[in-house]
Amino acid sequence: MKSFNVPVQYRSPLISAIKNKRKADDKMKRDFTPSILSVGSLQVILARHFGFCYGVENAIEIAFRAVEENPGKRVFLLSEMIHNPGVNADLVGLGVRFIMDTKGNMLMDWDDLTADDVVIIPAFGTTLELEAQLRSKGIDPTHYETTCPFVEKVWNRAEKIGNDGYTIVVHGKPGHEETRATFSHSKANTPTVVVKDMDQTILLGKYMTGQLTPDGFYSDFKGQYSEGFDVQKDMQRIGVVNQTTMLASETQAIADYLKQQILEQHNVPAGESATRFADTRDTLCYATNDNQGAVQGMLEQEADLALVIGGYNSSNTSHLAELCAQKLPTYYINNEDCLVSANEIRHFDEHTHTELTTTGYMPATHPLRVMITSGASCPDALVERVVHRLAAITGNDHALPSVLALWQ
């Protein structure tokens, strides 16, 4: 796989040594057992796969190159390039400005843009409508486009399925940039509807099979269907694609449920399912699968708590925290400063969408066993800083040099 020129501040000697050793020992990536770091009386259980993925490293390289290649020009990001506040802050520090926020709200006026400006498309991609808006200003949206190749793969698959006469069901968070982009590209080719979870999928199934009258669909799915969508007519042949950072098992469960519903509705033999349901398993992102699989492997170990590191608006990170929380106390943190002390931690609550402060989170066990993973937009350097901070607040920082030596 291609390597990218990622700024040195995002690299980590410790994490790079661990990843390189694991890669050399397991080139096919079949071993999802975690790496165990013994740091004095602290045991760090580090997930096999975590951190920057191909798409994120590609985006970072392009964004920093755009700044370097355009001295004296105004450089804009359409919205956050990735969901990591540190990386976005670094770009702002270089003079990059945001056109809109992650929800699509404008932070400036379109009329302020000129053909001489440089606009970077984020890793999530963007809608066809926004691409057209940029072109109307004389700006080429593809010149510094950082759209993840795996997101584009979903778009291409949706287009192929749509051209074959299938309606697309997108599993994603309706307000997320990537879902908005995938929805835009899909509905240009075929009727498209977005479902956010299994509950909405079951509801969609009731409309699809006629258990509910169609009228309620348009309020229940407001803003989540393409223009002219007819929930009974357009749900005769379907395929499911996903926002690439969703929980893979949930996407598969949604696809399996809708497949069963449509085959039963039309009395289709299992061997002829392709007449009604398109196989879309190939739209699941490799990094999403690897990181979630690595968490499952990590959770086979015993531990006292888990730390999941990433931006609080990161979809893929939130799902890693969700998986960990099913087994043990889990704290979703933004950076090492969230570890205030051995008694106090700041962390994100996905249910209330607020940062909470919890005391007494760290048990007095010896060794203390802490699981750590991070999202696909989290730099390895940040993970190392969390390990260092964890060692410091538990009185084990003296043991860190020997840990690095063991992996080199």
N, C-alpha and C positions, 0 to 999 in steps of 0.2 A: 504494500500500500504506500502511496506517495507520502513523503514527509514534508513538513511545512516549516517556513521560517517564522517561528513564534518568538516574540520578544523574550529576552532572558529572564525578565522579572516574573514570568509565569512558570518558569522551570524550577525543578527541585532536585538537588543531588540525591537525597534519600529516596524520594518516590521514583525517580528515574532508575536508580540502581535496582530497586525492588521490581519495577515493571520489566526492566531488561532481563533480569535473572529469571523471572517467571516466564517471559516470552521465549527465552532460550530453552527452557526446560519443557515447554508446552507450546510448540509452534502452531498446532491446530486448534488451540484454545478450547480444549475439551475438559480441562481441569478447573472446576469452579470453586475449589476449596480456597479459603482465605490465606493470606500471609500473616504469620504470627510474629509480632515484635515484642521481645521481652525487654522492657525498659525498667530495670530495677524491680520494684514491687508493683509496677504497672504492666499489664499485658494488653497490647493494642492488637485487635483482630481486624485486619485490613482486607476489604473486599478484593477479590481477584481482578475485577474490572471496575473502573470509575474514572471520572475526570474527562478532560477534553476529548471529544470525538473527532472524527475526520471532518465533519461539516463545520464544527466550531473552529478548528485550527485553520481550515481553509478561509473562513470568514475573517478571522483575526489577521491572517497574512494579507489578504486583499485590502482590508480597512486601513491598516498601517501603511501599506504601499500607496494607497490613494492619497494619504496625507503627504507622504514623502515626495510623490511625483507631481504635486500641485502646489508648490510654494507660492504664496501670494494670492491664491484663489480661496474662495469660500467653499468649505467642504461640509456637507450635510449628511446625516443619517436619516433615512426615512422614519425609522423608529429605533428602539434599542436593538443593537446588532445581535446580541445574545442576552439571555437573562442572567447576567452577572454584573452587579453594581460596580465592582472594582474595575473590570475591563471597560465598561462604559464610561466610568469616571476618568480613566486614563485617556480615552479618546477625546473627551470633553476638554481635558487638560491640554491637548494638542490643538484645540481650537475648533473641533468638530461640534456642530450644532444639530439638535434633533428637530425634525419637522413636525412629528406627532408623537404622542405617548403610546404605550403598548395597547391601549384600548381603541386607538384610532382617532383620538381627540387632537385637533390641530393645536400646535404650540406656536405657530406663526402663520402668516397669511400666504397663500399660494402666490399672490401677486408680488411677494417679496423675492421670489426666485427668478433668476435670469438664465439665459442659455449659457452663460459663462460659469455658472456654478457647477460643482461636482456633487452628485447625490449617490450615496451608497445604499444599495438594497440589502436589508438584513438577512441573516441566515434562515429565517422563517419563510422568506419569499414575500411576495406582495400580490395584491389583486390585479387583475387585468385593467380594472378601472383606474387604479392609481398609476399603473404603467402608462396608460393613455394620457393621464393628466400631466405626467412628467414630459412626455413627448410633445404635448401641446406647448410646453415652455421651451422646447428646443433642447431638452436634456435627454441623453440616451440612457435609459435605466439599466441597460445590460453592460455598460462599460465597466462599472465597479459593482457588479452584482455578486453578492456572497451567498445566494440561495444554496442551501445544502443539496448536494446531488441526490440524496435519498428522499428529500421532499419532492424534488423534481420527478423522481421515479414514481412517486404516488400520483402526481399530476398526469404523467404519461400513461400510467395504468388506468386511471379513471377515464382518460380520453379514449383509450383503446376499448374499454368495456362499454363506454357510452356510445361509441360509433358502432358497436355490435348490437345495440338496441337495449342495453340494460340501464336502469335507473341507478344512480349512485347514492348510497347511504354512507355519510362521513361520520365516523366515531371521533368526536373531538369536543373540546370546550368551545362553545359558540363564540365567545368574545376573544379567543386567543388569536394572535396574528397568523399563526400557521393554519389554523382552521379557516379563518377568513380567506386566506390565499387559496387554499385547496378548494374551498367552496366556490370561489370565483372562477377558477380554472375549470372545475368540473361542470358547473352550470352553463358554461359557454358551449358545451357539447351535448349535455343530456340533463333531464330533470334530476335534481339533487336535493337531498334533505340531510340535516345534521342531527345526530342524537348524542347527548352528552354522557349517558350512562345506561345501565341495564333497565332502570325504571322507565326512562323515556322510550327505550327500545320496546318494552312490553306494551306500552301505550301505543306506539306506532303500529305494532302488530295487531292490536285490536281495531285500529282504523283500517289497516290493510285487509283484514279478513272480514270486515263488515260487522264486527261485534259492537262497534261504536259508529254512529252516523258521522259522515265526513265533516259536518259543520264545525264540530269542536276542534278538529285538527288545526284549523287556521289560527285559533287563539292559543292552543297548547304549544304550537311550534312556531309562534310568531318570530319572524326574523331568521328562521332556520330552514326555509325552503325556497326553491327557485321560483321565479315569476311564472304564474300559470300552472303551478303544481297541482295535480289531481291525485289525491292520496290513494284512491282505489284503482284508477286507470294506470297510473304511473308506477304502481308497486306490483306489477304483474311479473316483471323480470328484474332482478336486482343484483348488485354487487356491493360489498362493504369494503371501504378503505379507511385508513386511520390517520389522525394527527399523529405523526411518527413517535411522539413522546408519551402516548397514553400507556396505561397498563396493558401489556400484551395479552395477558390472560383474559382481561375484560373485553378487549376487542374480539378475541376469538370466541368468547362466550356470546357476545352480541351477534356475531356472524352465524354461529351455530343455531342460535334461537331463531333468527329470521329465516335461515335456511329451512329449519324444521317447519316453521309456520307456512312458508310459501309452498313447500312440497306437499304438506297435508291439505292445504287449501285447494290445490289443483290435482291432487291424487297422482303425483309424479313418482314413479319407481325410483329408488335410491340411485340406481345405475344411470338414470337419465337426468340427474339433478342439474346438469349444465344447461338444460333447456330453460331453466327458470332462475338459477343461481350461479353467478360467476365466481370462480375460485380466485381469491385475492390475498392469499396468505403471503405472497411475495411483497406486500406493501409494508410489512413490519420492519422498522429500522434495526440494523444490526447492533448499533450501540445500545438502543433501548433494550433489546433482547439480552445482550451480554451483561449490561449493568444490573438488570433485574434478575437474571440468572445467577449472577455473582452474589447478589444479596441473599437469594434463596440458599446458595451454598454456604454463605457466611452464617446464616441463621441456624445451621445444623450444629454449630458450636454453642457452648454455654457461655453466657456473658451477663454482666450486671446492668449494662445500659448500652444504648447505641447513639452515636452522633452522626447526623446526616447533614452534609455541608453543601450550601448552594444559595443562589438568589431566591428570595421569598416568592417571586413571581415565576419561578421555573417549574414548568409542568412535570418534566421528567424527574426532577429532584423530589417533588411532592409525592410522587408515586413510590420512590425508594423509601421515603419516610413512612408511607402508608404500609408498605410491606414489613418494615422493621417493627412498627408499632403493634402488629398483630401478635408478636411474640414477647417483646420486652419493652421497658421504658425507653422511649425514643425522643431525642431532642433535635429539632430541625434548626440549625444555626447558620448564620450568615458568614461569620468569620471567627477568628480566634478570640476577638474581644468579647464575644458572647460568653466565653468561659470566664466569668468575673472572678470566681474563686472556687475552691473545692466545695463550698457550700451554696454558691449562687450561680445561676445560669440564665441567660436571656435566650429565648427560642420562639420560633414561629408556631402559632396555632392555626392549622389549616381550616378549622371549622369557623373560627371567629375572624380569621384573616388579620390577626393582630400579633404583635410581639409581646410575649409574656415573660415575667420573671419568676423563676421557681427556686425555692431554697430547699436544702436538704436532699438534693437530687443524687448526690454521690454517696453510695454506701461505704461503710468502713470495712471493706473486705480486703484480704491479702492472699493472693494478688488481686488487685482491682482489674477486672476484665471489661474493656471498652471496645465495642465494634465501631468502625468508622468506614463510611463511604461518602461519595460526593456525586453531584449531578454532572451532566455532560458539558456544562458551561463553567465548571469550577476549575481554576488553575491548580496544577499539582503543588505549586508553591504555597497555596493557601492551605492545602491538606497538611503539608509539612509544618506550617506555622501552628495549626491546630494540635498536631502531635507534640510539638515543642511546648506549647502552652499547657497542654494536659500534663506533660512531664513536670513542668515547673510548679503547677499548683498542687501536685501530689508529692513533691519533693524528690523527683526522680530525674531531674535535668542532667545530673552528673553522669547518667548512664547512656545518654544519647550518642556520644561519639563511638562507643563500642557497637551500637546498633548499626550505624552506617558502615562500619568496617566489616561487619558480618555479611553484608549484602554486596559489597564491592568485589 
